[in-house]
């Protein structure tokens, strides 16, 4: 089996799993994305060579953070259960556990406490928390969460196609950050933006943004949505590329044949996810005013 076939098959399975879990049920979504979250956090600690104890602490902290976010997110759906109370309980437990994990560096006489503290907080703030915020977007409207992933994939495709074509010009194209990602160009960024904008307009036609937009706002909300996905998705990609370059690896793991690790698959979401979630929540609150 050639590398291209492996890449195509594994990519298709991944896309089908993500789309299927979102459309199927909140339980399928929570189960699959919690698994992705745990694997991504552990993948990060393996990259930075964290000690086993720190990986266990991050695993437990990720569980508590995910439980906190999901309990609070269920309230968006209007559930009558006491999820809000459970959410604050889990959040209190999460903070206490983080303090305990940080203090453990004192007790075990670690030789690199500052590095371990930083890696623990990075794994929570830059990986676990962004992925956990997906719950807010899902319960606001699953079509918005699906739009986030669709536009990320369309943006990446557009950026790749335009970047590859412009690289063949006599003078080539203009590199964005050659010291981090040599293949990324400003022309590719513009191409991804145009592709994402066109896809957002098409999705708006099918009502994917109706929960956060109104007739008076027209295509403004979908276009802003696409702009944020394109801009912050690219930044998230560069952020993960810088991480890999700093530890001297090409892929973050071997989760998907031909595609790398979990972080490689969700790098764009790490920044675009929280930004889009905040944007959608603000729009949802403002829609009644228009």
N, C-alpha and C positions, 0 to 999 in steps of 0.2 A: 504494500500500500504506500503510495507516494505521500510526500509531506503535504502537498496541496489537498489531496483527498482527506487526509487526517484532519487538516485544519478546517476544511469545509464541513465534514461530518460532526466534529466536536463543536464547532461554532453553531451549527444548526440545532444540535441538541441543547446547547446552552440557551439560545434564543427561545426555543420552544418551551424549555423549563421555566424561564423567567416570565414569558407571556402567559403561559398556561397557569402558573401559580397565581398571577394577578387576576386573571379572569375567572378562575375556578372558585376560590373562596378565601376569606380572611385567614382561615386556618392553614391552607396550603401556602399562602403568601408568607405568613409569620414563620412557619416551619422552615421553608426554603431559605428565606432571607436571614433568619437567625443562624442557620448553618453557614451561609456565606459570611456573615459577620464574624462568627467564631473562627472560621478558617482564615479569614483575612487578618485578624488580630494575631493569631498564632504564626501566620506566614511572616508578618512583620517582625515578630520576636526572633524567628529563626534567621531572618536576614541580618539582624543586628547582633545575633549571637547572645541573646539574653539567657541568663541562667534558668534552669528548670523551675525553680521556685517562683521566679518573676512571671514566667509563662502561665503557671497555675493561678497566680494572683490575677493576672489579666483575664484569664478565662472566667473566673468567678465574677470579677468586676463587670465583664461584658454581659454575663447573664443578668446581673442585677440592673445594669443600665438598660438592657433591652426590655426587661420586665417593667421598669419604670416608664419608659417611653411608650410602650404598647398600652399600658393601663391608662395613661393620660390621653393617648390617641383615641382610645375607644369612646371617650366622651364626645369627640367630634361627631361620631355617628349617632349620638343621642341616646346611648345605652342607659338604662335605668339602674344598672348594677352599680356597686360601690367602687368602680374602677378608679375614680378620682382619689378616694381615700387610700386604696391599695397603691396607687402611683406615688403618693407622698411617703407612704411607708417604705416602699422599695427605694425611693430616692434617698431617704434618711439612712437606710442600711447601706446603700451604695457609697455615700460620703464617708460613713464610719469605716467601711471596709477599705476604701482608698487610703484613709489616714493610717489604718493598721498596716497596710502593705508598705507605705512609705516609712513608717517607724521600724519595720522589720529590718531595714538596711542598717539600723543602729545595732540591733541585737545579733545579727549574723556576721558582723565584722566584715562587711563587703569591701572589696578593694576598689570598687568603682560606684559608689553610692549615687553620685551626681548623674552619671550616665544611666544607671538603672532607674532612677526617679524620672529622668527625662523620657526614657523609652516607655515607661509605664503610662505616663501622662499623654505622650504622643499617640500611643496605641488607642487610648480612650477618646481623646479630643479630635484626632484627625482621621480615625478609622471607625471605631465602634459607634461614636455619637452620630456622625453623618449617616451611616447605614441605618441606625436605629430611628432616625427622623423619617425614614420612608413610611413608617406607620401613620404619621400625621397626614402625609400626602395621600396614602391609600384610603384612609377613612374619610378624608375630605371628598375625594372622588377617585376611584381606581383608574378612570380614564386619564386623569392628570398624571398619575404615576406612570401609566403606560406611555403617555405622550413624552414624558421625560426620557425614558429609555429609547423610544423610537427616534426622537430628535438627536439624541447622543449618537446613535448608530448612523443616522443620516448625515450628521455633521462630520463624523469620522470618515465616512465614505466620500463625501464631497471634498473634504480636505485632502484625502489621499489621491483622488482622481486629479484634482486641479494641481496639487503639488507635484505629482508625477509628470503631468503634461508640461507644466511650466519649467520643470527642471531640465527638459530637453531643449529649451530655447537656446540660441547661440550664447547668450550671456547668463543663462541659467535663471534661477529665481533668488529671492532675497530671504536669507535664513533668519529665523526668529531668534533662536538661542542655540547656536551651533555647539556651544560647550556643554549643553545638556542633551539636546535632541537634534542631531545634525540634519535630519530629514525634514523637520518642520519648517515651513516657510510662511511668510506673510501672505503670499498668493494662495497657499493652501488654507490658511485661516479664513481669508475672504471667501474662498470657494465653499468651505464648510458652512459659513454663515449664510450664504445665498441658498444652499441646499436646505439648511434647517429652516430658513424663513419660508421657503416654498412649501415644505412639508407641513409647517405649522398652519399656513393658510388653508391647505387641503384638509388637515385634521379639524380645523375650526368649522369648515363646511359640514362636517359630519357630527358636529356638536360636542367634540371632546373638551372644549373649554367653556361650555355653557354654565358650569357651576361657579366660575369666577369672572364671567364677562356678561355684558348685557348688550342689547341692541344699540344703545347710545355710544358704547365704547368701540363698536365695530371690530376691526382687526388689530386694534392697539394692544390689547392684552395678549393675544397669541403671538404677535410680533415681538413684544417685550419678553415673553416666555422663551421664544427661540433665541433671542439675543443673549439672554442670561445663560441658557444652556450652552450655546456656542462659546461664549467668553469664558465662563467659569469651568466648563467641561475641559477646555483646552488647558486652563491653568492647573486643574487637577491632574491632567495627564503629565504636564511638565513637572509638577511636584513629585509625582511618583517616579518619573524618569530620573530626577535629581537624587532621590533616595537610592535607586538602584545603582546609579553611577557612583555615589559616595561609598557604597559597599562593594563595588566592582563586580556586579552581576548583570546579565542581559535580561533575564526574566525573574520575576519575584518567586516563582515556583513552577510546579508541573501539574497544575490542576486540570488544564485542558490541553491536550496534545496540539502543538502548533500555535497555541495562544498564550502560553505561560501560566502564571498563577492567578489566584483569586484577585489579588490587588491589581494585576494587569487588566483584568476584566472590569473592575469597578473603579479604576483610577479617576475617570471623569466624574463619577458620582460623588466622590469624596468632597468636592467643592460645589458642584452644581446641585446636588441633592438638597443640602441645607438652604442654599440661596433660593432655589425654586420653591421649597416648602414655605419659607418665610414670605416670598412673593405671593404665593397662592393664598396663604392665610390672610394677608393684608387685602388682597383683591376680594376675597370672600366677604370680608367685613365691610368693604367699601361699595360692593355691588348694589346694596339696597339704596345707596345715596344717589344713584344715577337713574 
